[in-house]
Amino acid sequence: MTTGTDGTTWFRRHSTTPAPRRRLVVLPHAGGSASFFHAWGSAFDGATEVLVAQYPGRQERFNEPCVDRMDVLADRVTAALLPFADVPLTLFGHSMGASLAYEVTLRLEERHRVTPAALHVSSRKAPHRVTPRDLYRRGDDELVAELRKLGGTDTALLDDPDIRQLVLPPVRADFTIVGTYGPRPATPVGCPVHTWIGDTDPNVAVRDMDAWADVAPHGFRSRVMPGGHFYLVQQHETLTRELAGHLTGTT
């Protein structure tokens, strides 16, 4: 594992890359953890190091307070990422993680003069098109219902009251981030933007992803894949193969 500048563990390596020539930084969805992307650790070539963010309040960071504001989380992830900017960085964010990846990219460029090689955003509306929801203000049952609808969590575990008590606080914190991250100016980034979406996503449409082109003056590509909000589970091999091609410049 690697540690951030504040001494806490921010990124998990699922495999070892002795001398990386590039890094892929993966930012999970609301309620997600680094373990969700475990298989990504061995999905890329030996020159690509995969770093998956582990947000506070879950798994080995269970005892740390959850972060429930996007700007705070983006500031902290950016600071923790700076030591790894010695090789080109590519960011991939899914759902809430897509908004976070965008905010981190802006901070890297504006505050630290670090321009990522590319920004990949998955299953999330563009920053100027996001539509905040008040789910974070609702009861536990409604949060669980949303998780079941999206399908990215083993929701059978949430039938156990003890497990639910452990899982829901970070979920609510993440939903607070999503629910308070309102539409923001379409500030462009200095790198190409790639979008990914499942064709049956219940919350995000293809046109929502196309709006990311408004912040991508340096190149924009979109990809629609079979599946719902968590298409990346069923389409793991195709997604990682195509992403690997983008990383190495072969596609």
BAFI-918129 format. One line per field, with one value per residue (C-alpha): residue number from 1; x, y, z. Coordinates in nm, 4 decimals. Example, Ala and Ser with C-alpha at 12.3 -4.5 7.8 and 13.67 -1.06 7.14 Angstrom:
pos: 1; 2;
px: 1.2300; 1.3670;
py: -0.4500; -0.1060;
pz: 0.7800; 0.7140;
//
This chain:
pos: 1; 2; 3; 4; 5; 6; 7; 8; 9; 10; 11; 12; 13; 14; 15; 16; 17; 18; 19; 20; 21; 22; 23; 24; 25; 26; 27; 28; 29; 30; 31; 32; 33; 34; 35; 36; 37; 38; 39; 40; 41; 42; 43; 44; 45; 46; 47; 48; 49; 50; 51; 52; 53; 54; 55; 56; 57; 58; 59; 60; 61; 62; 63; 64; 65; 66; 67; 68; 69; 70; 71; 72; 73; 74; 75; 76; 77; 78; 79; 80; 81; 82; 83; 84; 85; 86; 87; 88; 89; 90; 91; 92; 93; 94; 95; 96; 97; 98; 99; 100; 101; 102; 103; 104; 105; 106; 107; 108; 109; 110; 111; 112; 113; 114; 115; 116; 117; 118; 119; 120; 121; 122; 123; 124; 125; 126; 127; 128; 129; 130; 131; 132; 133; 134; 135; 136; 137; 138; 139; 140; 141; 142; 143; 144; 145; 146; 147; 148; 149; 150; 151; 152; 153; 154; 155; 156; 157; 158; 159; 160; 161; 162; 163; 164; 165; 166; 167; 168; 169; 170; 171; 172; 173; 174; 175; 176; 177; 178; 179; 180; 181; 182; 183; 184; 185; 186; 187; 188; 189; 190; 191; 192; 193; 194; 195; 196; 197; 198; 199; 200; 201; 202; 203; 204; 205; 206; 207; 208; 209; 210; 211; 212; 213; 214; 215; 216; 217; 218; 219; 220; 221; 222; 223; 224; 225; 226; 227; 228; 229; 230; 231; 232; 233; 234; 235; 236; 237; 238; 239; 240; 241; 242; 243; 244; 245; 246; 247; 248; 249; 250; 251;
px: 0.0000; 0.0969; 0.0449; -0.0733; 0.0898; -0.1223; 0.0007; -0.3209; -0.3588; -0.5135; -0.4251; -0.4146; -0.1953; -0.3464; -0.0225; 0.3394; 0.4939; 0.8685; 0.9449; 0.6194; 0.6223; 0.2648; 0.0012; -0.3723; -0.5529; -0.8972; -1.1559; -1.4514; -1.8215; -2.0372; -2.0311; -1.7428; -1.4047; -1.0685; -1.1512; -1.4221; -1.1404; -0.9175; -0.9150; -0.7794; -0.4442; -0.3528; -0.5417; -0.2692; 0.0855; 0.3874; 0.4706; 0.1336; 0.0861; -0.2750; -0.3580; -0.7112; -0.8312; -0.9530; -1.1799; -1.1930; -1.4490; -1.4287; -1.2255; -0.8787; -0.9804; -1.2939; -1.1964; -1.1363; -1.4132; -1.5933; -1.5608; -1.8953; -1.7919; -1.6570; -1.4136; -1.2599; -1.2253; -1.0783; -0.8246; -0.7114; -0.6912; -0.4940; -0.2424; -0.2005; -0.1494; 0.1316; 0.4159; 0.3065; 0.3186; 0.6748; 0.5300; 0.2221; -0.1071; -0.4357; -0.7473; -1.0506; -1.3551; -1.6815; -2.0084; -1.9282; -1.5645; -1.6001; -1.6876; -1.4025; -1.1602; -1.2614; -1.2110; -0.8730; -0.7655; -0.8520; -0.6546; -0.3519; -0.3464; -0.4369; -0.2469; 0.0431; 0.1022; 0.0525; -0.1558; -0.2781; -0.2337; -0.6110; -0.9306; -1.1705; -1.5193; -1.7806; -2.1568; -2.1786; -2.3188; -2.0815; -2.0116; -2.2390; -2.5198; -2.5233; -2.8595; -2.8150; -3.0592; -3.1568; -3.1220; -2.8662; -3.1409; -3.3661; -3.3901; -3.1705; -3.4304; -3.4353; -3.0558; -3.0590; -3.3302; -3.1074; -2.8140; -3.0312; -3.1516; -2.7998; -2.6739; -2.3094; -2.3212; -2.3929; -2.7146; -2.8005; -2.5419; -2.7534; -3.0271; -2.8031; -2.8635; -2.5075; -2.3512; -2.5940; -2.4824; -2.1214; -2.1826; -2.4372; -2.2349; -1.9812; -2.2633; -2.4528; -2.1362; -2.0804; -2.4445; -2.4043; -2.1144; -2.3277; -2.6289; -2.4422; -2.2267; -2.4387; -2.3924; -2.0592; -1.9072; -1.7843; -1.4199; -1.2085; -0.9271; -0.5925; -0.6062; -0.8263; -1.1512; -1.2929; -1.6444; -1.7892; -2.1500; -2.3790; -2.6649; -2.9312; -2.8081; -3.1184; -2.9762; -2.7457; -2.8155; -2.5717; -2.6478; -2.5467; -2.2062; -2.1721; -2.1886; -1.8401; -1.7204; -1.7826; -1.4837; -1.2609; -1.0985; -0.7964; -0.9878; -1.3044; -1.4022; -1.7133; -1.7924; -2.1305; -2.1199; -2.3902; -2.5128; -2.6497; -2.4890; -2.2332; -2.1690; -1.7996; -1.8589; -1.9992; -1.7774; -1.4589; -1.2415; -1.3572; -1.3312; -0.9847; -0.8579; -0.9757; -0.8508; -0.5116; -0.5023; -0.5628; -0.2930; -0.0297; -0.1384; -0.2249; -0.5910;
py: 0.0000; 0.3626; 0.6496; 1.0039; 1.3206; 1.3275; 0.9831; 0.7974; 0.5319; 0.6830; 0.4425; 0.0677; -0.1232; -0.4583; -0.5645; -0.4513; -0.2483; -0.2038; 0.0699; 0.2184; 0.4351; 0.5502; 0.5364; 0.4760; 0.6355; 0.4848; 0.6762; 0.4608; 0.5336; 0.6382; 0.3617; 0.1964; 0.0849; -0.0090; -0.3803; -0.3323; -0.2775; -0.5612; -0.7304; -0.4139; -0.4699; -0.7440; -0.6115; -0.3874; -0.4170; -0.4316; -0.0650; 0.0562; 0.0945; 0.0956; 0.3025; 0.2689; 0.5295; 0.4127; 0.6760; 0.7247; 0.5326; 0.1937; -0.1261; -0.0527; 0.3122; 0.2214; 0.4194; 0.7431; 1.0031; 0.9940; 1.2939; 1.4341; 1.7334; 1.7101; 2.0006; 1.8531; 1.5073; 1.6476; 1.8575; 1.5580; 1.3174; 1.5735; 1.6226; 1.2483; 1.2032; 1.4550; 1.2161; 0.9886; 1.2552; 1.1655; 0.9648; 1.0444; 1.0098; 0.8973; 0.9327; 0.7028; 0.7828; 0.5913; 0.7647; 0.9936; 0.9123; 1.0744; 1.4104; 1.3608; 1.2784; 1.5976; 1.8084; 1.6458; 1.7096; 2.0794; 2.1021; 1.9242; 2.1642; 2.4909; 2.4528; 2.2231; 2.2550; 1.8828; 1.7946; 1.4339; 1.2319; 1.1805; 1.1969; 0.9005; 0.9526; 0.6814; 0.6891; 1.0473; 1.3696; 1.6507; 1.9059; 2.1692; 1.9149; 1.7284; 1.7179; 1.6820; 1.4552; 1.4639; 1.0906; 1.1631; 1.3303; 1.0264; 0.7132; 0.4060; 0.2035; 0.4547; 0.4504; 0.0720; 0.0841; 0.3094; 0.0721; -0.2182; -0.0197; 0.0628; -0.2900; -0.2227; -0.3617; -0.7082; -0.5775; -0.9117; -0.8178; -0.5164; -0.7471; -0.8141; -0.5295; -0.5468; -0.5192; -0.2435; -0.0442; -0.0667; 0.0004; 0.2814; 0.5640; 0.5872; 0.5384; 0.8306; 1.0436; 0.9703; 1.0390; 1.3700; 1.4521; 1.3643; 1.5511; 1.8729; 1.8817; 2.1144; 2.2268; 2.4051; 2.6074; 2.3979; 2.4699; 2.2965; 2.0568; 2.0485; 1.6828; 1.4592; 1.3364; 0.9885; 0.8945; 0.5508; 0.4519; 0.1502; 0.1669; 0.0864; 0.3094; 0.4148; 0.7506; 0.8738; 0.9020; 0.9011; 1.2700; 1.3427; 1.1914; 1.3764; 1.7053; 1.6280; 1.7463; 2.0999; 2.0676; 1.8798; 2.1210; 1.8900; 1.5888; 1.3945; 1.0315; 0.8473; 0.4800; 0.3172; -0.0391; -0.2979; -0.2818; -0.0595; 0.1783; -0.0881; -0.2066; -0.2204; -0.5443; -0.7402; -0.5586; -0.5839; -0.7455; -0.5201; -0.2053; -0.2743; -0.3881; -0.0679; 0.1428; -0.0267; 0.0693; 0.4330; 0.4215; 0.2828; 0.4813; 0.1770; 0.2793;
pz: 0.0000; -0.0362; 0.2020; 0.1427; 0.2624; 0.5786; 0.6857; 0.6086; 0.3447; 0.0321; -0.2462; -0.2712; -0.5141; -0.6100; -0.7791; -0.7783; -1.0594; -0.9877; -1.2422; -1.3754; -1.6854; -1.6258; -1.3524; -1.3732; -1.0777; -1.0144; -0.8108; -0.6978; -0.6914; -0.3958; -0.1379; -0.3206; -0.1948; -0.3420; -0.3292; -0.5942; -0.8458; -0.7268; -1.0692; -1.2310; -1.0635; -1.3125; -1.6162; -1.7595; -1.8887; -1.6585; -1.7161; -1.5849; -1.2120; -1.0923; -0.7846; -0.6481; -0.4015; -0.0621; 0.0871; 0.4657; 0.6683; 0.4950; 0.5150; 0.6577; 0.7031; 0.8966; 1.2067; 1.0155; 0.9825; 0.6494; 0.4177; 0.3029; 0.0885; -0.2656; -0.2318; 0.0834; -0.0695; -0.3924; -0.1993; 0.0031; -0.2901; -0.4895; -0.2081; -0.1664; -0.5407; -0.5871; -0.4901; -0.7761; -1.0460; -1.1441; -1.4347; -1.6485; -1.4617; -1.6129; -1.3998; -1.4214; -1.2099; -1.1943; -1.0988; -0.8011; -0.8745; -1.2179; -1.0621; -0.8168; -1.0984; -1.2768; -0.9633; -0.8942; -1.2530; -1.2174; -0.8931; -1.0367; -1.3313; -1.1621; -0.8345; -0.9173; -1.2929; -1.3396; -1.6454; -1.6550; -1.9710; -1.9866; -1.7850; -1.8100; -1.6676; -1.6304; -1.5656; -1.4405; -1.5838; -1.6757; -1.3982; -1.5510; -1.5999; -1.2677; -1.0915; -0.7141; -0.5292; -0.1634; -0.0979; 0.1710; 0.3749; 0.3628; 0.5743; 0.5579; 0.3691; 0.0849; 0.0630; 0.0466; -0.2209; -0.4336; -0.3921; -0.5015; -0.8027; -0.9213; -0.8646; -0.7759; -0.4227; -0.2865; -0.1394; 0.0197; 0.2817; 0.3716; 0.4973; 0.7978; 1.0500; 1.1837; 0.8392; 0.7451; 1.0495; 0.9298; 0.5621; 0.5597; 0.7250; 0.4380; 0.1874; 0.3399; 0.3400; -0.0282; -0.1119; 0.0716; -0.1609; -0.4619; -0.3262; -0.2517; -0.5662; -0.7744; -1.1327; -1.1732; -1.4565; -1.7477; -1.6729; -1.9387; -1.8549; -2.0304; -2.1327; -2.3494; -2.1934; -2.2514; -2.1428; -2.0689; -2.0046; -2.0064; -2.2562; -1.9935; -1.7111; -1.5146; -1.3995; -1.6779; -2.0500; -2.3393; -2.4042; -2.0439; -2.1096; -2.4422; -2.2476; -2.1135; -2.4560; -2.3282; -2.0915; -2.3379; -2.5862; -2.6112; -2.7356; -2.6605; -2.7143; -2.6000; -2.5610; -2.4960; -2.3678; -2.2938; -1.9353; -1.6621; -1.4160; -1.3265; -1.6814; -1.5855; -1.3934; -1.6876; -1.9386; -1.7308; -1.9983; -2.2808; -2.0711; -1.9343; -2.2756; -2.4416; -2.1516; -2.1781; -2.5447; -2.4561; -2.1875; -2.4230; -2.7266; -2.9354; -2.9816;
//
